[in-house]
Amino acid sequence: MNIKYTLKSTLLAFMAFAYFISGNAQSNTGFIRGTVYRDNQKIANVDVVLLDEYGDSLTTTRSEINGEYSFNNLNVGIYTVIVRAVPITKTSGYNAYESDPINLTIQGQVLNIDLISKKIVTLTGGGVRAGGAKVRETGTTTTVGQKTAQKTGLRGLGSFAGLSGGVNSGPSGISSRGSRTDGNAVYIDGVRVNNSSLTQAFGAQVDIMQAGIPAQYGDFTGLGISITTKGGKVSSRKAASLEVRSNSAFTPYHGNLIEGFYAAPLFWKVNKDYLTGKSSIKRIPIAAINVAANFSYAREPNPSYIGYYVIKDEKLAQIEQNPLLINTDGSFVHAANYLTENDYDNVNVRPNVRAYSSSAQMKLDFQVGENATLAAFGNFQYSNSVNGGNQIM
């Protein structure tokens, strides 16, 4: 009886924990949907294929009787929609369709397919353009992809919010449209977090939401920052990157950075279709890992165009030896009160500043079903500076 009670209690506790996690997690996926047309007529039973950024086929759907098709619960990233071959008439001719690369965001994408013109049909009252413009925006949202992020030179993904129109940056943080900084909310893969410091190599996309916040993010009064990390799907491909930056050979500031990213499948299973001869793919990945880390060092974190004024060593030694001077009335005054411009040197680098920082992230993706992926994510950050002290998050 005791054993049964223990197992039952453990099961109930696990179910309660899973319910809590699912209740607090948020969806951070998008969709691609639309209607297939020919000669302004909606066409049914057309196979529409979704490709990933590498050109590999992900899934296929078929247009309904009203011509509509949809791909739902897609991770943000680059996709292409194609229709390989559809008869133009019952007796002759075929035509195909291929969209421009779509930079899918959490806002979703609507693509209507015209099998004659082979172009994306703009929607009434807004719509889309080739190349992946967002649609159905009910508020002010700015999306920053990885390629754009690399051009900015910023390292922290949360820093991109300051580049959006209407966002103000101050000593207490960033704010939007007069909102309070303590009302901001940061999400990583749809889950609200306190620490948003991620390496640039680990982020796939950043959405800065100023108004019309989607209901999936809950209630907050400030600026919303949604960071979508790489991964989210189990791929058989390996990927790696390494970035090294240094100006030590050219300037006295010694700004140095090294950052790396690695992604690879971890576990595989035998493809059943391979065993029956229906597929040439022998193994299918069921788990993948994404790892990123960086380290930076700066001798002078805030270089000045006009330089800094630093007291000369010999004058500093005199003050340290005799910090007080006797005034004519017998009182004492500080010796530093009598410093002149000649007692200072103009330098490019202050002698008492330096900054170290590092961060690391790891994400594990497990394919638990045909349309379901379980992800585990961890984040570590360390900083050490003379002015800021030590911080570990």
N, C-alpha and C positions, 0 to 999 in steps of 0.2 A: 504493500500500500504506500509506503513511504517513497519507494522508487517511482511509482506511477504519479504520485502527487508532485514529486520533484520535476519529472519530465513535463507534466502538464503545466506547471508554473513557469518553467523555462520557455515552453512554447508560447504561452500567453504573453510573457514579457517580451519575447522576440517579435510577436505580432504587433504589440503596442508600440515597440520601438520603430518597426517598419512603417506603421501608420503615421507616427510622428514625423519620420523623415520624409515620407511622401507628401505629407500635409504641408511641410515647410519648404520643400523643393519647388522650383519654378521651371516652367518650360522655357528653353532658350533656343527653340528651333523655329524654322520658317517653313514656307510652302511655296510650291510652284503649281499654279493651276490656270486653266483657261478654257477656250473653246476652239474646236477645229472647224474651219470654214472651207468651202469651195464655191466660188461664184456666189458669194453672200449666202450660201446655204449651209446649215450646220450638218456635219458629217459624222455618222456613228461608225463604230467598229474599226477605228483607225488606231494602229499600234503606235504609241508614243514612247520613246526610249529616253531615259535620263542617263547622261554620262557625267563622270566626275572630271576634275580638272586635268587628269592624265589621259582622258579619252576612254577610260574603261566604263563598260556598261554597268550601271547600278541596279536598275529595275525597269520594268516595262509595264505600262498600263494601257487600257483600251478606252477610247472615247465612248461615252454613253449615248443613248438614243437622242439626247439633246445636244450632242457634240462636245459635252464637257469632259475634261480629264483633270486629274489632280495627282500631285506627289506631296504627301504630307509628312510632318515630323522630320524635316531635313535639317541637318546641321548647317550652320552658315558656312559659306565657302563658294567656290567657283563651280558652276554646273553648265552643261549644254543640253538642250532639248533637241532631239532629232526625230524625224519620220523618214524611215529608210526608203520605202517604195509604196506608192498608192496608185492604183489605176486611175488615169485621167477620165477615160470612158470605158465602157464595158468591152469595147472591141480593140482599142489601140492606146498605146502610150502610158508611161508612168512618170510620176514626178515625186520629188523628195523635198525635205525641209530640214534645215539646220539653223538653230538660233545662234546669235553671237554669244560669247561667254557671259554668263549671268553671275554677278557678284551678289549672291543671295544674303539678305539680312534677316533679322528677326521680324521685320515688317512684312515679309512675304513678297511674292512676285506674281503678277498676273500676265500671262503670255497667251494671246490669241493667235492661232496658227492659220495662215492663209496658204493653202496648198497650191494656188496658182501664182501669186506674186512672190511666194516664199519670203514674206516679210512679216514682222510683228505688227499686228493691227492695233492702233492706238485706241484707247477706251474713251468713251464719252465722259467729259468732265475731268480730264487729267490723263490717266493711262500711263503707258510706259514707252520707253525708247529702246532701240537696240543697244546692247551694252549693259543692260541691267539697272536702269534707274528704278528707284523704289516707288511703290504705289501704296495707296490706302493709308497715307499718313494723316493722322488726325491731329497731330501736334507738330512741334518743332523738334526734329531729331536729326543729328549729324552722325554719319557713319564714317569711321576711319578704318580702312583696311590695312593689311600689313605692308603693302607696297608704299602706300601713302605715309605710313608711320616711319618707314626707313628714310624717307626724304626729309622728315622734320628734324632729325637728329635727337629727338627726345627719347629717353630710355624707359621711363616709367609709363605704363599704359594709361594710368589715371591722369597723367599730365596733358593728354590730348584734349581734355575738356576745356582747358584754357584757350585753345585755338578756335573754339566755336564762337560764332557771333552771338552777342548778348550775354556772354559769360564773363564775369569780372573776377580777377584774381587779386587777393589781398593778403595781409599778414596772417589772418585767421583761416584762410583757405579760399576756395572758389565758391561763387554764388551765381545765381541766374535770375534775372528779372526782379531784383530786389529781395530775393528769398534769403533766409538765414542759412549760414554755412552748416549749422548743426542739424538742418533738415535734409541734408544730402543723403543719398543712398547709393551704395556701390554693390553690384552683383557680379559674381563670377560664375559663368555657366548657369545663370538663372537663380543662384543661391546668394542671399544677402550676406555680406562679409564686412569685417572691420578693416582688414589689411588688404589693400588693393595693389600692393607692389609686386609686379610680375616682370620678368625679363621680356624684352621686346620680341625675342625669338619665340616665346611661348604663346604669344597672343595672335589670334587669327583676325579679330575684329573688335572694335570698340564703338558702342552706340552711346551718344550723349543725348539724353532726353530732357528737354526743358519744359515741355507742356504736352497735354494730351497723353499722359502716361498710360500705356496699356494696362488693363486690369490685372494681368498676370503678375505684375510687380507689386501689387498691394498699394498701401496708402503712405505717402510721404510728401512733404511740403516743399522740398528743395530740388536740387539738381539730381538727376538720375544718371548713373554711369553703369552701363552693362558691358562687361568684358567677356568675350567668348574665346576660350582657349583652343589650341589645336587639339586634334583628336576627335573624340565623340563618335568615331566609327572605327571598326577594326579592319585595317587594310593589310594586304600582303606586302606592301611596298616599304622599303627602308628609306629614311631621309636623315640627313645630317647637315649641319652648318657650323661654321666657326668664323667669328669676327674678332679681329684684333685692331685696336686703335691706339696710337701713341703720338704725342707731339713733343716728347722729351728731347728728341734730336734737334728741334727747331725753336723751342721756347723754354723759358725757365719754369713754366707752370707745371710741367710734368703731369699732364692729363693722360691717363692710361686706362684702357678697358679691354677685357677679354670676355667673350660671350660665346656659348656653344649650345647647340640643340641636337637631339638625337631621337629618332623614332623608329621602332621596329616591332614586328610581331613577336609574341612570346610563346604562345601555344597554338597547336594546330589540331585539326581532326581530319579524318579521311573523308573525302568527298564521295558520297553514295552514288552520285551520277557517274563518277569515274569508274566505279566498280561494275556498273551496268553498261559501260561504254557510251553513255550519253554526253560525257564531257571529257576534255583532255586535261582538266585541272585535277591533279592528284590530291592535293591537300587544301583545306580552307582554314584561314586563321580564325581563332576564337578569342584571342586576347592579344592586346598590343600595349606598348609602353611609350610614353612621351616624356623626355627629360630635358630640362633647360637649366642653365646656371650662368652667372656672370660674376666678375670681380672687377672693381674699379679703384683707382688710387689717384688722388690729385694733391700735388704739393701746394697749389694755390687754387682753392675751389672757386673763388670769385675774382678773377683778374680785373684790374682797373685800367682804363685807358690813360689816366693821368698818373697812375702809380700810387704808392702809399708812402707816407712820411714816417720814418722810424728814427728814434733818438740814436745818436752815435754811441758806440761802445764806450769810448773813454769818458764821455759826458755822463753816461749812465753809471759808470763805475764811481765817478765823483759824487753823484747824488746818493748812491747806495752807501758810500762811506760817510757822507755828511748830509743827511736828509733835511736837517733844519739849520737855518741861519738866524743869527741874532739881529734883531731889528734895532734901529737907533733909540727906540723908547724902551729897550730891554726885553721886548717880547720876542717870540720866535715865529718865523715864517718858513713855508716850504721852499726848499731850494729849487724845485721844479717850476716855481712861479717866475723864475728869472731866465727860463730857457728862451733862446732866440732862434730865428730861422737857420742860422749857421750851425746850430747844435743838432740839426736833423739831416738825414740822408733820404733822398727820394729813391725808393726801391720798387721793383716790379712784383716781388714776392715777399709777403710778410713772414717774419721769422717764427711766428708762433701759431701757424695754422697748417692743417693737413686734414685729409678726409679719406677714410676707407669705407667701402660698402660692398656687400655681396648679397646675392639672393639665389635661391634654387627652387625649382618646382618639379613635381613628378605627377603624372597622370596615368592611371591604368584603366583601360577600357576592356570590358568583358562582353562578348556577344552572347546574351542569354536567350535570345529568340530571333526570329526572322526580322522583326521590326523593333527590337528592344535591345538597348545597350546599357550596361551597368558601369558607372565610372566612379573611380576613387581618386581624389585629388589632394595633394599636400603642398604647402607653401612655407618657405623659410626665408627670413631676411635678417641681415646683421649690418649694422653701421657703427662706425667709430670715428669721431671727429673731435678736435680740440674744443670747438664751440658747442657742439651738440651732445658730446658724451657718447656713451655706449647704448645701443638699442638692439634688442633681439625680439623678433616677432615670429 
